[in-house]
Amino acid sequence: MSEQEIVIRTQNLHRHFRMGTEIVRALNGVDLTVYRGEFFGVMGASGSGKSTLLYLLGGLDRPTAGSIWVNGREITRLPENELAMYRRHEVGFVYQMFHLIPTMTALQNVEFPMIIARVRPKERRRRARELLTMMGLGNRLRHKPIELSGGQRQRVAIARALANNPTLILADEPTGNLDSRSGREVVALLRDLTRQGRTVVIVSHDPEVIAQTDRFIRLHDGEIIEEGRP
């Protein structure tokens, strides 16, 4: 693949945390390349550094050392206001615990990122309806999270991640709280997003999820110990 098709590139990426007198090396020299339209997996046991890597790629944290380029821009050098704009417009996040606002309906949850982005009310409602319908939830627009199943909540969360039309989706254990059938449906939805030209990076400890990716890496103690295709 050509340089123009690279969406994510990291170079000698480190993230260290101090815990008392100890230094925890959550990431320890990670070099990574992800291409446009890939369904890319990150696998590893708890504490291997996979979620830390995802948060760094999403601009939710900054590395101790090393560099991250996304769409040709080095996000590790961005000031805080530009990093916030990067998170708002270029990245969509999907979490294991959904992180939906419990007092809001499905429609309002999907609208919320667009309110922050100052999208006009009529347009954001239209887009939120469109996204929820695409997720098979056109008849659940007015339901609050407590009235939805786990799989439905995660589909609302995916719709919310797409609200501002990002090119990059970062999914952190998105099937972790779902039954096997709902988990398969969520993975299929995420994979479908790559057919629209989006790039999806999914973190999972589940071999069945990683088996459906295009390429994957396995982390252990903050280092890549395996990479390839399922």
N, C-alpha and C positions, 0 to 999 in steps of 0.2 A: 504494500500500500504506500501511497505517496505521502509526503510531509503534509500536504494540504488536507489530507483526510484524518489527521491526528486531532482528536478532541482533547485528550488528557495526556500529559506527560509529567512525570515526576523524576527528579534527579537527586540521589543521595539524601532521601527524605528521612529526617529524624524527628521524633517527638519524645522528650524525656519529661518525667514528672518527679518532683521531690516529695517523698513521703517520710517525714521525720528526718533521719540521717541517711535514708536510702534514696538512691536514684533509680526510678523505674524507667526502663527503656521500652516504651510502648511501641515505637517504631525505630528501627535501627538500620538506616541506609537502604530505603526502598526505591528501586528504579522501576518505573511502570509506564506502559504506553497503552492507551485505549483509543480505538478508532471509531469514526462516525458510524452510527447505526449498529453498533455492537451491543449484544446482551452479555455483559461482562460480569463474571462471578468472583467474589472474594470469600474464601473459605478459611476456617480455622477454629480451634477450640476457644472457649471463653478465655479472655486475657491475651489472645494472640496478637491483638492490635488492629483487628479488622474494622471495628467501629471507629477507632481513632483515625484510621486512614480515611474513612468516609467523611468524618467531620472536617478533616483538613481539606478534602476535595471540595466540600460544600462551602468553605469559607466560614465555618462555625468556630474554627480554632486556627491557630497559627503554629507552624512547625518550629521546633528548636533550631533546626538547621536544614538546609536543602531548599529546593525550589519546586513549585507546581505551576505548570502552564495549562490553561484551559482555553480552547479556541484561540491559541496563539498568544494569549496574554498571561503574563506572570502574575498570578493572583497573590502570591506571597509578598509582593511589593506594593500592593494597593493600599492607600489610606482607608481608614474605617468607613468613611462615607461611600467610597467607590466599592468597597467590599460589600456593604449593605445593598447597594444597587445590583451587584453581581448576584447575591443570594435571591434578591427579589425577582429578577427578570430572566436569569440564565439557568437557574437550578430549581428543580422541584424535589421536595423531600417526602419520603414515605417511611413511616416508623412502625415498629412492632406494636406499640401501644396505641396507635391511631392518632392520638393527640387531637381529637375533635373537640370543639367547644360544646359542652353538654347542654347548655341553655339555647343553642342555636339549632335550627332545622338543617337538614342536609343541604338545602339550597343556600342558606345563609353561611354555612361553613365553607362552601365552595366560593361564594362571593367574597368572603373576608379578605383573601390576599389581593383581590382586585380593588377593594376599598382602600387598602394601604397604597396600592399603585395608582390611585386616583382615577380609576376607570369610571366612566359615567354610569349612573344607576341602571338605565335601560340596557346598556350594552353588557354590563356585568351580569344582570339577571338572564339575559338571552344566552350568554356564554355558559353560565352555571347550569341552566336547564339543558343545554346542548351536551355538556360534558357528562352530567348525571344520566341523561338518556343513553349516551354512548356506553356508559358503564352498566346499563340494564336497570337503572333505578328511576326511570321516568315516572313511575307510580309511587315513589317514595320521597318526593321533593319536600314535603311538609313534615316528614318524620324526624324526630330528634334521635340522637345516637342511641339512647336507651331503648328506643323502639325498633332498632335494627339489629340484625344478627352480626356476628363478628365479620363474616365475609362481606356483608353489605357495608359495614363501617369502613372496612379497608378499601372498598371500591369508592366510597365517598372521599376517603383520604387520597386516593389516586387522582380522582377528579380535581380535588383541591390542588394537588401538586401540579396539575396541568393548567391551572387557572390563568397564569400569566404567560402561557405558551413558551415554556423553557425548552432548550435543546438537550438538556442533561437532566436525567432523573436518577436520584440516589435513594436506594431502598435498603433500609437497615432491618434485617430479619422480618420482612413483611408478612411471612407466613407463620411466624413464631407463636401467635395466639389463635391460630385457626385450625379447624379440623382438616383432614387430608383433602377432602373434596373442595372446600373453599380455598385451601392453599393452592391447589392445582389451577383453579379458576383465576386466582390473583396472579400467579406466575404467567399464565397464558395472556392475561391482559397486559402485563408489563412487557412481555415479549412482543405483543402486537404493536406496542409503541415504537419499537425499532423499525417497523415497516413504514412508519410515517417519517423516518429520517432522524428520530431521536436516538440518543445514546443512553443506555440504562446500565448502571452499576448496581449490582445486588449483593448484599452481604448475607451469608447464611452459613449455618453449621450443618445444614441438611444436605446430604449427598444427592438426594433426589432433585432438589432445587438446582444445585450446581450442575447436575447432569443435563439440564435443559439450556445452559448458557452456551454461547459461542466459544468463549475462552474463559479460563479462570486462573487465579493464583491461590496458593495455599500459604497462609502465614503461620509462623511459629516463633514465639518470643520476639515479635516485631520484625522478623526477616522473612523474605520469600524463600520457601524451601521447595516449592513445586510450581510449575506453570505449564499450561498446555491447553488442549481441547478435550472435552469430555469424551 
